[in-house]
Amino acid sequence: MITKQNNMLVPILTLGVFAIINTEMGVIGLLPLAATQFHISISEAGLLVSLFALTVAISGPILPLVFSGINRKQVMLLVLGIFLIGNIVSAFTSNFIVVVIARVIPALFHPIYCSLAFTVAATSVREEDAPKAVSKVMMGVSAGMVLGVPVTSLIAGATSFGIAMLFFALVTALAFMATILFVPSLPVHERSSYGAQLRVLKKSITWLSMAAVICINAAVFGVFSYLAEYLGAITHIPGHTISFVLLIYGVANILGNMIAGKILSKNAIRFVASFPFALGAVYILFFFLGQFTIPMALITLVWGILAGAAGNINQYWITSAAPEAPDLANGLFLTSANIGTTIGTTVCGLLLSGIGTQYFVLGGLLFLVLSLVSIVPRNSIRLRLARL
């Protein structure tokens, strides 16, 4: 058990997660610059994003389990150090292959830190307060996704690709130094064997939870990925206003993290079961009112809150299904979330190009329906186990 008096632990974990997610997502705004600097096509530059995500999805269920018995502080410093070196190498190299390698290697360790952060945050407080603690760490995820792209794009536009990569390095260095100075040694006193942890994969509730997370993330990010395109083509909002609407979405994401942490602590089953209906209602309004600017801004605000809550729901849904293997469960959460994002973006993209921009939101509705197919039987199993 982590000491409950250490008030700096959760904020430092949040900063560390922000540094890692910022490194992952911030590069999206740098792709045109990368294409120019390295004399490659924009699709080749896209490998900086796609290979990172693929690596995270592959290592998600494996490496957190492997590192689950090592002192938490040492693991935190190892991962942050690898990210720091990768960002510095990316900033100064003139070879695109080197940049790709300098991103893929840290991506392998991405799930280790994020899984550890969620686990440590949850065990640093009373069991009933765990969702609240995790929601604070999840704010680092939202901030990294929300602020990473615009802030990095602004820096790169005023300076260069290399300076933007040094910004990633600076944030990571701050998290690294804060960990050295303020995080105590966190030895693992009790850890289940690898075999005991892997046994959670034999439980149907684990696979149902993963299926729900894949579908929920597909519903959220499949639609969000094309929001800017929709706002321009259907709502006819000018570019600078689109940035403002996206900022509304991002700030609402962080608010959603805070709200979800409190609700999950009180009535998680009902909250998760109602989530697809709430987001589905937003998407239906999105479909019918998307051409109107003011309603679309309000819809985006509510949507952002729900999307922020989705991250907490996804993490809780898998870890509560396998409490005996928290590191593996958090790794499965990261893998499922990345798979969902990939599938959702692909399906919604096909709908957008196949039948029109207005209709890609139907992909989000489809995935919400599919999520219920997993949520309902998963709830039945959980309630049955609770009676035993």
Contacts in CASP RR format, 6 or more apart in sequence:
PFRMAT RR
TARGET T0000
AUTHOR 0000-0000-0000
METHOD contacts of the structure
MODEL  1
MITKQNNMLVPILTLGVFAIINTEMGVIGLLPLAATQFHISISEAGLLVS
LFALTVAISGPILPLVFSGINRKQVMLLVLGIFLIGNIVSAFTSNFIVVV
IARVIPALFHPIYCSLAFTVAATSVREEDAPKAVSKVMMGVSAGMVLGVP
VTSLIAGATSFGIAMLFFALVTALAFMATILFVPSLPVHERSSYGAQLRV
LKKSITWLSMAAVICINAAVFGVFSYLAEYLGAITHIPGHTISFVLLIYG
VANILGNMIAGKILSKNAIRFVASFPFALGAVYILFFFLGQFTIPMALIT
LVWGILAGAAGNINQYWITSAAPEAPDLANGLFLTSANIGTTIGTTVCGL
LLSGIGTQYFVLGGLLFLVLSLVSIVPRNSIRLRLARL
1 123 0 8 1.000
2 9 0 8 1.000
2 120 0 8 1.000
2 123 0 8 1.000
2 124 0 8 1.000
2 186 0 8 1.000
3 124 0 8 1.000
3 184 0 8 1.000
4 124 0 8 1.000
4 125 0 8 1.000
4 126 0 8 1.000
6 124 0 8 1.000
6 183 0 8 1.000
6 184 0 8 1.000
8 178 0 8 1.000
8 182 0 8 1.000
8 183 0 8 1.000
9 120 0 8 1.000
9 121 0 8 1.000
9 124 0 8 1.000
9 183 0 8 1.000
10 121 0 8 1.000
10 124 0 8 1.000
10 133 0 8 1.000
10 136 0 8 1.000
10 137 0 8 1.000
11 136 0 8 1.000
12 175 0 8 1.000
12 178 0 8 1.000
12 179 0 8 1.000
12 182 0 8 1.000
12 183 0 8 1.000
13 117 0 8 1.000
13 120 0 8 1.000
13 121 0 8 1.000
13 137 0 8 1.000
14 117 0 8 1.000
14 136 0 8 1.000
14 137 0 8 1.000
14 139 0 8 1.000
14 140 0 8 1.000
15 140 0 8 1.000
15 171 0 8 1.000
15 174 0 8 1.000
15 175 0 8 1.000
15 178 0 8 1.000
16 76 0 8 1.000
16 80 0 8 1.000
16 113 0 8 1.000
16 117 0 8 1.000
16 140 0 8 1.000
16 172 0 8 1.000
16 175 0 8 1.000
16 179 0 8 1.000
17 113 0 8 1.000
17 114 0 8 1.000
17 117 0 8 1.000
17 137 0 8 1.000
17 140 0 8 1.000
17 141 0 8 1.000
18 140 0 8 1.000
18 141 0 8 1.000
18 143 0 8 1.000
18 144 0 8 1.000
18 171 0 8 1.000
18 175 0 8 1.000
19 80 0 8 1.000
19 83 0 8 1.000
19 168 0 8 1.000
19 171 0 8 1.000
19 172 0 8 1.000
19 174 0 8 1.000
19 175 0 8 1.000
20 79 0 8 1.000
20 83 0 8 1.000
20 110 0 8 1.000
20 113 0 8 1.000
20 114 0 8 1.000
20 172 0 8 1.000
21 140 0 8 1.000
21 141 0 8 1.000
21 143 0 8 1.000
21 144 0 8 1.000
21 145 0 8 1.000
21 148 0 8 1.000
22 143 0 8 1.000
22 144 0 8 1.000
22 147 0 8 1.000
22 148 0 8 1.000
22 152 0 8 1.000
22 168 0 8 1.000
22 171 0 8 1.000
23 83 0 8 1.000
23 87 0 8 1.000
23 103 0 8 1.000
23 106 0 8 1.000
23 168 0 8 1.000
23 172 0 8 1.000
24 52 0 8 1.000
24 53 0 8 1.000
24 56 0 8 1.000
24 107 0 8 1.000
24 110 0 8 1.000
25 144 0 8 1.000
25 145 0 8 1.000
25 148 0 8 1.000
25 149 0 8 1.000
26 144 0 8 1.000
26 148 0 8 1.000
26 149 0 8 1.000
26 151 0 8 1.000
26 152 0 8 1.000
26 153 0 8 1.000
26 168 0 8 1.000
27 34 0 8 1.000
27 48 0 8 1.000
27 49 0 8 1.000
27 52 0 8 1.000
27 103 0 8 1.000
27 152 0 8 1.000
28 49 0 8 1.000
28 149 0 8 1.000
29 149 0 8 1.000
29 152 0 8 1.000
29 153 0 8 1.000
29 156 0 8 1.000
30 48 0 8 1.000
30 152 0 8 1.000
30 153 0 8 1.000
30 156 0 8 1.000
30 161 0 8 1.000
30 164 0 8 1.000
31 42 0 8 1.000
31 45 0 8 1.000
31 46 0 8 1.000
31 48 0 8 1.000
31 49 0 8 1.000
32 42 0 8 1.000
32 45 0 8 1.000
33 156 0 8 1.000
33 157 0 8 1.000
33 160 0 8 1.000
33 161 0 8 1.000
33 164 0 8 1.000
34 40 0 8 1.000
34 45 0 8 1.000
34 46 0 8 1.000
34 48 0 8 1.000
34 96 0 8 1.000
34 99 0 8 1.000
34 161 0 8 1.000
35 41 0 8 1.000
35 42 0 8 1.000
35 44 0 8 1.000
35 45 0 8 1.000
37 160 0 8 1.000
37 161 0 8 1.000
38 45 0 8 1.000
38 94 0 8 1.000
38 95 0 8 1.000
38 96 0 8 1.000
38 99 0 8 1.000
40 96 0 8 1.000
44 96 0 8 1.000
47 100 0 8 1.000
48 99 0 8 1.000
48 100 0 8 1.000
48 103 0 8 1.000
51 100 0 8 1.000
51 103 0 8 1.000
51 104 0 8 1.000
51 107 0 8 1.000
52 103 0 8 1.000
52 104 0 8 1.000
52 107 0 8 1.000
52 110 0 8 1.000
53 107 0 8 1.000
53 338 0 8 1.000
53 341 0 8 1.000
53 342 0 8 1.000
54 338 0 8 1.000
55 104 0 8 1.000
55 107 0 8 1.000
55 108 0 8 1.000
55 110 0 8 1.000
56 107 0 8 1.000
56 110 0 8 1.000
56 111 0 8 1.000
56 334 0 8 1.000
56 335 0 8 1.000
56 338 0 8 1.000
57 334 0 8 1.000
57 335 0 8 1.000
57 338 0 8 1.000
57 339 0 8 1.000
57 342 0 8 1.000
58 335 0 8 1.000
59 107 0 8 1.000
59 108 0 8 1.000
59 109 0 8 1.000
59 110 0 8 1.000
59 111 0 8 1.000
59 112 0 8 1.000
60 111 0 8 1.000
60 115 0 8 1.000
60 331 0 8 1.000
60 332 0 8 1.000
60 334 0 8 1.000
60 335 0 8 1.000
61 328 0 8 1.000
61 331 0 8 1.000
61 332 0 8 1.000
61 335 0 8 1.000
63 108 0 8 1.000
63 109 0 8 1.000
63 111 0 8 1.000
63 112 0 8 1.000
64 111 0 8 1.000
64 112 0 8 1.000
64 115 0 8 1.000
64 116 0 8 1.000
64 327 0 8 1.000
64 328 0 8 1.000
64 330 0 8 1.000
64 331 0 8 1.000
65 194 0 8 1.000
65 197 0 8 1.000
65 198 0 8 1.000
65 325 0 8 1.000
65 327 0 8 1.000
65 328 0 8 1.000
65 331 0 8 1.000
67 75 0 8 1.000
67 112 0 8 1.000
67 116 0 8 1.000
67 327 0 8 1.000
68 188 0 8 1.000
68 191 0 8 1.000
68 197 0 8 1.000
68 327 0 8 1.000
68 328 0 8 1.000
69 188 0 8 1.000
69 191 0 8 1.000
70 188 0 8 1.000
71 185 0 8 1.000
71 186 0 8 1.000
71 187 0 8 1.000
71 188 0 8 1.000
72 116 0 8 1.000
72 120 0 8 1.000
72 186 0 8 1.000
72 187 0 8 1.000
72 188 0 8 1.000
73 179 0 8 1.000
73 183 0 8 1.000
73 184 0 8 1.000
73 185 0 8 1.000
73 186 0 8 1.000
75 112 0 8 1.000
75 113 0 8 1.000
75 116 0 8 1.000
76 113 0 8 1.000
76 116 0 8 1.000
76 179 0 8 1.000
76 183 0 8 1.000
77 176 0 8 1.000
77 179 0 8 1.000
77 180 0 8 1.000
78 109 0 8 1.000
79 106 0 8 1.000
79 109 0 8 1.000
79 110 0 8 1.000
79 112 0 8 1.000
79 113 0 8 1.000
80 113 0 8 1.000
80 172 0 8 1.000
80 175 0 8 1.000
80 176 0 8 1.000
80 179 0 8 1.000
81 172 0 8 1.000
81 176 0 8 1.000
82 105 0 8 1.000
82 106 0 8 1.000
82 109 0 8 1.000
83 106 0 8 1.000
83 109 0 8 1.000
83 168 0 8 1.000
83 172 0 8 1.000
84 169 0 8 1.000
84 172 0 8 1.000
84 173 0 8 1.000
84 176 0 8 1.000
85 102 0 8 1.000
86 102 0 8 1.000
86 103 0 8 1.000
86 105 0 8 1.000
86 106 0 8 1.000
86 169 0 8 1.000
87 102 0 8 1.000
87 165 0 8 1.000
87 166 0 8 1.000
87 168 0 8 1.000
87 169 0 8 1.000
87 172 0 8 1.000
88 165 0 8 1.000
88 166 0 8 1.000
88 169 0 8 1.000
89 98 0 8 1.000
89 99 0 8 1.000
89 102 0 8 1.000
90 98 0 8 1.000
90 99 0 8 1.000
90 102 0 8 1.000
90 103 0 8 1.000
90 162 0 8 1.000
90 165 0 8 1.000
90 168 0 8 1.000
91 162 0 8 1.000
91 163 0 8 1.000
91 165 0 8 1.000
91 166 0 8 1.000
91 169 0 8 1.000
92 162 0 8 1.000
93 99 0 8 1.000
93 102 0 8 1.000
110 334 0 8 1.000
111 330 0 8 1.000
111 331 0 8 1.000
111 334 0 8 1.000
111 335 0 8 1.000
114 141 0 8 1.000
114 330 0 8 1.000
114 331 0 8 1.000
114 334 0 8 1.000
115 327 0 8 1.000
115 330 0 8 1.000
115 331 0 8 1.000
115 333 0 8 1.000
115 334 0 8 1.000
116 327 0 8 1.000
116 330 0 8 1.000
117 137 0 8 1.000
118 134 0 8 1.000
118 137 0 8 1.000
118 315 0 8 1.000
118 319 0 8 1.000
118 326 0 8 1.000
118 330 0 8 1.000
118 333 0 8 1.000
119 326 0 8 1.000
119 327 0 8 1.000
119 330 0 8 1.000
120 186 0 8 1.000
121 130 0 8 1.000
121 133 0 8 1.000
121 134 0 8 1.000
121 136 0 8 1.000
121 137 0 8 1.000
122 130 0 8 1.000
122 133 0 8 1.000
122 134 0 8 1.000
122 319 0 8 1.000
122 326 0 8 1.000
123 130 0 8 1.000
123 326 0 8 1.000
124 133 0 8 1.000
125 132 0 8 1.000
125 133 0 8 1.000
128 265 0 8 1.000
129 265 0 8 1.000
130 265 0 8 1.000
131 260 0 8 1.000
131 261 0 8 1.000
131 262 0 8 1.000
131 264 0 8 1.000
131 265 0 8 1.000
131 268 0 8 1.000
131 312 0 8 1.000
131 316 0 8 1.000
132 261 0 8 1.000
132 262 0 8 1.000
132 265 0 8 1.000
134 261 0 8 1.000
134 312 0 8 1.000
134 315 0 8 1.000
134 316 0 8 1.000
135 257 0 8 1.000
135 258 0 8 1.000
135 260 0 8 1.000
135 261 0 8 1.000
135 262 0 8 1.000
135 264 0 8 1.000
135 312 0 8 1.000
136 257 0 8 1.000
138 257 0 8 1.000
138 308 0 8 1.000
138 311 0 8 1.000
138 312 0 8 1.000
138 315 0 8 1.000
139 254 0 8 1.000
139 257 0 8 1.000
139 258 0 8 1.000
141 311 0 8 1.000
142 250 0 8 1.000
142 253 0 8 1.000
142 254 0 8 1.000
142 257 0 8 1.000
142 308 0 8 1.000
143 254 0 8 1.000
145 250 0 8 1.000
145 253 0 8 1.000
146 247 0 8 1.000
146 249 0 8 1.000
146 250 0 8 1.000
146 251 0 8 1.000
146 253 0 8 1.000
146 254 0 8 1.000
150 243 0 8 1.000
150 246 0 8 1.000
150 247 0 8 1.000
151 167 0 8 1.000
152 164 0 8 1.000
152 167 0 8 1.000
152 168 0 8 1.000
155 163 0 8 1.000
155 164 0 8 1.000
155 167 0 8 1.000
156 162 0 8 1.000
156 163 0 8 1.000
156 164 0 8 1.000
192 324 0 8 1.000
192 325 0 8 1.000
196 324 0 8 1.000
196 325 0 8 1.000
197 324 0 8 1.000
197 325 0 8 1.000
197 327 0 8 1.000
197 328 0 8 1.000
198 325 0 8 1.000
198 328 0 8 1.000
200 206 0 8 1.000
200 321 0 8 1.000
200 322 0 8 1.000
200 324 0 8 1.000
200 325 0 8 1.000
200 328 0 8 1.000
200 329 0 8 1.000
201 207 0 8 1.000
203 321 0 8 1.000
203 322 0 8 1.000
204 381 0 8 1.000
205 321 0 8 1.000
205 378 0 8 1.000
205 381 0 8 1.000
205 382 0 8 1.000
205 385 0 8 1.000
206 318 0 8 1.000
206 321 0 8 1.000
206 322 0 8 1.000
206 329 0 8 1.000
206 332 0 8 1.000
208 321 0 8 1.000
208 374 0 8 1.000
208 375 0 8 1.000
208 377 0 8 1.000
208 378 0 8 1.000
208 381 0 8 1.000
209 317 0 8 1.000
209 318 0 8 1.000
209 320 0 8 1.000
209 321 0 8 1.000
209 322 0 8 1.000
209 374 0 8 1.000
209 378 0 8 1.000
210 318 0 8 1.000
210 332 0 8 1.000
210 336 0 8 1.000
211 371 0 8 1.000
211 373 0 8 1.000
211 374 0 8 1.000
212 272 0 8 1.000
212 314 0 8 1.000
212 317 0 8 1.000
212 371 0 8 1.000
212 374 0 8 1.000
212 375 0 8 1.000
212 378 0 8 1.000
213 314 0 8 1.000
213 317 0 8 1.000
213 318 0 8 1.000
213 333 0 8 1.000
213 336 0 8 1.000
213 337 0 8 1.000
213 340 0 8 1.000
214 336 0 8 1.000
214 337 0 8 1.000
214 339 0 8 1.000
214 340 0 8 1.000
214 343 0 8 1.000
215 340 0 8 1.000
215 367 0 8 1.000
215 368 0 8 1.000
215 370 0 8 1.000
215 371 0 8 1.000
215 373 0 8 1.000
215 374 0 8 1.000
216 275 0 8 1.000
216 276 0 8 1.000
216 310 0 8 1.000
216 313 0 8 1.000
216 314 0 8 1.000
216 367 0 8 1.000
216 368 0 8 1.000
216 371 0 8 1.000
217 310 0 8 1.000
217 311 0 8 1.000
217 314 0 8 1.000
217 336 0 8 1.000
217 337 0 8 1.000
217 339 0 8 1.000
217 340 0 8 1.000
217 341 0 8 1.000
217 344 0 8 1.000
218 340 0 8 1.000
218 341 0 8 1.000
218 343 0 8 1.000
218 344 0 8 1.000
218 347 0 8 1.000
218 364 0 8 1.000
218 367 0 8 1.000
219 276 0 8 1.000
219 279 0 8 1.000
219 344 0 8 1.000
219 363 0 8 1.000
219 364 0 8 1.000
219 365 0 8 1.000
219 367 0 8 1.000
219 368 0 8 1.000
219 371 0 8 1.000
220 279 0 8 1.000
220 307 0 8 1.000
220 310 0 8 1.000
221 340 0 8 1.000
221 341 0 8 1.000
221 344 0 8 1.000
221 345 0 8 1.000
222 341 0 8 1.000
222 344 0 8 1.000
222 345 0 8 1.000
222 347 0 8 1.000
222 348 0 8 1.000
222 349 0 8 1.000
222 360 0 8 1.000
222 363 0 8 1.000
222 364 0 8 1.000
222 367 0 8 1.000
223 283 0 8 1.000
223 286 0 8 1.000
223 348 0 8 1.000
223 360 0 8 1.000
223 361 0 8 1.000
223 363 0 8 1.000
223 364 0 8 1.000
224 249 0 8 1.000
224 307 0 8 1.000
225 344 0 8 1.000
225 345 0 8 1.000
225 348 0 8 1.000
225 349 0 8 1.000
226 348 0 8 1.000
226 349 0 8 1.000
226 352 0 8 1.000
226 357 0 8 1.000
226 360 0 8 1.000
227 245 0 8 1.000
227 246 0 8 1.000
227 249 0 8 1.000
227 300 0 8 1.000
228 242 0 8 1.000
228 246 0 8 1.000
229 352 0 8 1.000
229 357 0 8 1.000
230 290 0 8 1.000
230 357 0 8 1.000
230 358 0 8 1.000
230 360 0 8 1.000
230 361 0 8 1.000
231 237 0 8 1.000
231 242 0 8 1.000
231 245 0 8 1.000
231 296 0 8 1.000
232 239 0 8 1.000
232 242 0 8 1.000
233 357 0 8 1.000
234 290 0 8 1.000
234 291 0 8 1.000
234 357 0 8 1.000
234 358 0 8 1.000
235 290 0 8 1.000
235 291 0 8 1.000
235 292 0 8 1.000
235 293 0 8 1.000
235 296 0 8 1.000
236 291 0 8 1.000
236 293 0 8 1.000
237 245 0 8 1.000
237 293 0 8 1.000
237 296 0 8 1.000
241 293 0 8 1.000
245 296 0 8 1.000
245 297 0 8 1.000
245 300 0 8 1.000
248 297 0 8 1.000
248 300 0 8 1.000
248 301 0 8 1.000
248 304 0 8 1.000
249 300 0 8 1.000
249 301 0 8 1.000
249 303 0 8 1.000
249 304 0 8 1.000
249 307 0 8 1.000
250 304 0 8 1.000
252 300 0 8 1.000
252 301 0 8 1.000
252 302 0 8 1.000
252 303 0 8 1.000
252 304 0 8 1.000
252 305 0 8 1.000
252 307 0 8 1.000
252 308 0 8 1.000
253 304 0 8 1.000
253 305 0 8 1.000
253 307 0 8 1.000
253 308 0 8 1.000
254 308 0 8 1.000
255 305 0 8 1.000
255 308 0 8 1.000
256 304 0 8 1.000
256 305 0 8 1.000
256 306 0 8 1.000
256 307 0 8 1.000
256 308 0 8 1.000
256 309 0 8 1.000
256 312 0 8 1.000
257 308 0 8 1.000
257 309 0 8 1.000
257 311 0 8 1.000
257 312 0 8 1.000
259 305 0 8 1.000
259 309 0 8 1.000
260 271 0 8 1.000
260 308 0 8 1.000
260 309 0 8 1.000
260 311 0 8 1.000
260 312 0 8 1.000
260 313 0 8 1.000
261 312 0 8 1.000
263 271 0 8 1.000
263 309 0 8 1.000
264 271 0 8 1.000
264 312 0 8 1.000
264 313 0 8 1.000
264 316 0 8 1.000
268 316 0 8 1.000
268 320 0 8 1.000
269 379 0 8 1.000
269 382 0 8 1.000
269 383 0 8 1.000
271 313 0 8 1.000
272 313 0 8 1.000
272 316 0 8 1.000
272 317 0 8 1.000
272 375 0 8 1.000
272 379 0 8 1.000
273 375 0 8 1.000
273 376 0 8 1.000
273 379 0 8 1.000
275 306 0 8 1.000
275 309 0 8 1.000
275 310 0 8 1.000
275 313 0 8 1.000
276 368 0 8 1.000
276 369 0 8 1.000
276 371 0 8 1.000
276 372 0 8 1.000
276 375 0 8 1.000
278 306 0 8 1.000
279 303 0 8 1.000
279 306 0 8 1.000
279 307 0 8 1.000
279 310 0 8 1.000
279 368 0 8 1.000
280 365 0 8 1.000
280 368 0 8 1.000
282 299 0 8 1.000
282 302 0 8 1.000
282 303 0 8 1.000
282 306 0 8 1.000
283 361 0 8 1.000
283 364 0 8 1.000
283 365 0 8 1.000
283 368 0 8 1.000
284 365 0 8 1.000
285 295 0 8 1.000
285 299 0 8 1.000
286 296 0 8 1.000
286 299 0 8 1.000
286 303 0 8 1.000
286 361 0 8 1.000
287 358 0 8 1.000
287 361 0 8 1.000
287 362 0 8 1.000
289 295 0 8 1.000
289 296 0 8 1.000
289 299 0 8 1.000
290 296 0 8 1.000
290 299 0 8 1.000
290 358 0 8 1.000
311 337 0 8 1.000
314 333 0 8 1.000
314 336 0 8 1.000
314 337 0 8 1.000
315 330 0 8 1.000
315 333 0 8 1.000
317 378 0 8 1.000
318 329 0 8 1.000
318 330 0 8 1.000
318 332 0 8 1.000
318 333 0 8 1.000
318 336 0 8 1.000
319 326 0 8 1.000
319 329 0 8 1.000
319 330 0 8 1.000
319 333 0 8 1.000
320 382 0 8 1.000
321 329 0 8 1.000
321 378 0 8 1.000
321 382 0 8 1.000
322 328 0 8 1.000
322 329 0 8 1.000
322 332 0 8 1.000
323 329 0 8 1.000
344 363 0 8 1.000
344 364 0 8 1.000
344 367 0 8 1.000
347 363 0 8 1.000
347 366 0 8 1.000
347 367 0 8 1.000
348 360 0 8 1.000
348 361 0 8 1.000
348 363 0 8 1.000
348 364 0 8 1.000
349 360 0 8 1.000
351 359 0 8 1.000
351 360 0 8 1.000
351 362 0 8 1.000
351 363 0 8 1.000
352 359 0 8 1.000
352 360 0 8 1.000
END
